[in-house]
Amino acid sequence: MTSPVASPRSAFPLWITGVCVAIVIYASLQPFTGWTALAPNTRFFLWQPGQRWMPRDFSFNFFAYVPLGFALAASLPSSWPAARRVGVSCFCASLLALTLETAQMWLPTRYASTFDVLANAAGALAGAVITVALLAFTPVVSWIERIRTALVVPGASGDLQLVLLAVWLLAQTNPAIPLFAATFHPGQQAAYEPAVIVVEFAQTAAALIGIGLFTDLTMRKRWLGGIALVGVVSAAAVIKTAAAQAVLTPVAWEEWLRPGHALGLAGGAFALMMLFWLPRRAKSCLRALRC
């Protein structure tokens, strides 16, 4: 039995590959400003002497390319030999890494490094090997296929919705992005002003309703929507808490749950209890309006 992840009829690995490429490009070239001309006689970064190996940077570049290698190997034809899939995946990821590191030579805020390319290639290799190993294990493949068929809406739309949910969860590593936007507001007295409460209530409730309807529309059956939403929101809370505590001051995180946010969570949850019972087409229209 072939996996829905490896099947050529499934768009899921292609969507994942596209998302991984977009994230890698953004992380490698942001802030996308300040491009400058190279100084005369500048050596290509691969041949520049004195490059230093830093374990922290190497680890970051390694793990950043593991998902890309995983997705690339899953996107290739299942009829290809395992070694060929791993080799092609590693080559494509390494070519992307080399291209982006070369572009960094024109960005003064970035540093092109040979060790970064090697770390990227190693990460892609590891991800591709993991994919090939998992797809070769029939019990895992069969279990993934049964879960995908039983829980999620069929076809390419279901694949895309799963990818978008994963992207939304990934975005929660930014403490300033709703649902649990942990940003510092100086002066707690302003939190009790009516205008502030209304704005924060609307923002939080709309964010919860939006992700709730999207999660519900991703699931095949109505009763699965609430269960999936609890899991998605819980995962978002854990991710946001870890990210906020890592990059924000304790005061900024502790003062997040303001009256407007608390009321927004309660109001959004109450609204979802009623909206879940609407016909699927009506929920799709409401979700489109939220976007």
N, C-alpha and C positions, 0 to 999 in steps of 0.2 A: 504494500500500500504506500503510495507516495504522499508526501506531506503537502498541505496547502501552502506552506511557506516556500517549498521548493517547486511547486507546480508552475509550469509556464502560463497557465490560465489565471493565476493569481497575481494581482498587481501589488500585493503587500510588500514583497522584498524590494520592488522598484521604488515604491513610495518611501520606504525606509532609507534606501540608498540616496534618493534625492534630498531627504531631510538631513542626513548625515553630511553630505557634500556641502549643503548650504550652511550648516552650523560650522563646519571646518573652515570654509571660506571666510565667514564672518569673524570667527575667533582669530584667524590668522592675519587678516588685513584691517580689522577695525582699529582706529576710527575712520579709515578711508579718506583721511585728509592729511595735508602736509607733505605731499609727494614732492621730492626734490631730485634734481639731476645728480648723477654720480660724479664724483671728483675724477679728474683725468687720471688715467693709468690705474683705476680701481680694479683689483683682481676679483674674479668670480668667487663667490663666497666659499665654494668647495675647495678652492686652492689657497684661501687666506690662512696664514700661519697664526699660531697663538690662540686658537680656539680652546675654550675651557669646557670640560664636561661637568655639568652640575646635576647631581642626582634628582633634585626636585623638578627641574625643567624636563629632564629625561623621562621621569615618571609621568608627568602631565602629558607630554607629547605621545607617550606610549599608549596610555589609556584613552586618549582622545581619538585614536584611530582604530581601536578594537571594534567599536560598533560599525565603523565603515567597512572593515574587512569582513565582519560577520555578514553584513547586508550584501556586500558585493558577491560573496561566495554563494549566498542563497539565491541571488538573482540570476546566476549563470545556469545554463541548461543542466538538468539533472542527469542527462545521458553522458556528460563529460566525466572523465576519470577524476578521482579526488585530487591527484597531484596537479592536474591541469587547472582545476578550479582554484586551488590554493595559489598556484603560480600566477594566473591571470589577475586574481584579486589583489595580490601583493604588488604586482607590477603597476596596475592602475592606481592604487592608493599611493605608491611611491612616486609615480609620475605627477599626481596631484600635489603631493607634499613638496616635490622639487620645484614645481611651478610656483607655488605659494611662497616658498622660502626665497626664490629668486625675486619675486615681486617685492618682498620685504626689504630688499636692498635699496629701494627707492623711498622707503618709509623711515625717517630718522628715529621714530618712536619704537621701531621694531629692530630685532637683531637676527639676521640670517645666520644659521648655524648648521654645519654638517651633522652634528650630533642630533639636532632636531629631526632632520630627514631620516637618520638611522633609527631613531626612536619611533617615528611615524611608521616606517616600514616594518619594524618589529611588531608594533601594535596591530597593524593590518594583518600581518602573518598570523599572529595569535588568534585574532578574530576569525579569520578564514579557516584555520585548523579546527577551532571550536565548532563552527558551522558544519563542516564536513563530518566531524565526529558525531555530532548530534543527529544529523540526517541519516547516518549509517546505523543508528541505534533504533531499530524498528519499534519497540515499545513506546519510546518517547514520541516518535513520529505519529503513531496511531493515537496516542493520548492527545496530542496537540490538535489533530484533525477532528477528533470527537468533541473536544471542548469548543473549538472554533465553530463547528456546525451547530452545536446545541445552544450556544449562548448568544452569538453575534449574528446580526443580519447578514444574509448571504451576498455574494458578489463583490464587485469592485468597490461599491459604496461602503460596505462593511469594512473592507481593508483600509480605505481612506479614513474612515471615522476612527478606527483603532489607532492609526498613525497620528491623527490630530489630537487624540486624547493623550498619547505619549508625549507629543510636543508640548501640550498644555502643562503636563506634569513637569516636564523638563524646564519650562519657563518659570516654575515656582522656585527655582534656585535663585531668582532675582527677588530680593525682599520687597521691592517696591511694586510688584505686579499683583493685582488681585487674583485670587480670592482673599487671601490673608496678607494684604499689603501692609508690611511692617515698616512704616516710615515715621520719622520723628516729627512731631508737631510741637514746637515750643509753646509753652503756656497752656497748661491743662485746663485753665478756666475757659478758654475758647471752645473746648469740647462740648460745653453745655449750652452754647449759644444756639438758638433755634435754627438759624440758617446752616450752621455747621452740621448739626444733627441731621437735617434733611438731606444735605449733600452726601454725607457719609452713609446714611441709611439707603439712599437710592443707589449709590455705587456698590455697596456690599450686597444688597438684595438682588440687583440686576446681575451681578457676577455669579451669584449662587444659582439663580434661576437659569441663566444661560448655560452653565456647565451641567446643571441638573437635567435640563431638557435634552442637551446634546448626548449626555450619557444614556438617558432613557431611550433615545432614538437609535443608539448604537446596539442596544440589546434586542434580541429576537422576541422576547416575551415581556409583557407589561410588568409582571411582578419582579422581573430581574432588574428593572431600572432602578428601583429604590435600593436594592442590595448593592448594585454596582456603584451607585452614587455615594453610598456610605464608604465604600472602599476607596473610591477616587478622592473624595474630600479628606478622608483620614490620611491617605498617602500624601496629599498636598500639604496638610497641616504638619506632618512629620518633616517633609522636605523643607518647607518654609521655616519651621522652627530651627532646624539645623543650620540653614543658610543664614538666617537672621542673627542667630547667636554667634556665628562665625565671623560676620562682617560688620555687625552693628554694635553699638554700645549697649550695655544692659538696660540703661534708661530708655533707649529708643524701643527696645522690644517689650519691656514691661508696660510701657504706656500705649501699646497698640490697641488693646481692647477698650476703645472709647465708647460712649453711649450710642453714637450713631452706628458704629460697627456691630455692636451687640444687638441693637434693634434690627439692623439689616439682616443679620443671620437668622433671627427669629422670624422676621417678616418673609424673607425668601423661602425659608423652610415651610412656613404655613401656606404660601402661595403654591409651592411645588406639590403639596399634598392634594390640592385641587386640580392643578394643571396636569398631573400624571394621568388623570381619568379622561382627558380630552382625546378625541380621535387622533390618530397618528399624523394625518395631514394637517390638522389644526396646530399640533405641537411643532411641526416642521415650519409652518408659517410664523409662529411666535418666535422660534429660534432664529429664523432669518431676520426678523425685525430687530432682535437683540443684537445681531451682528452689525 
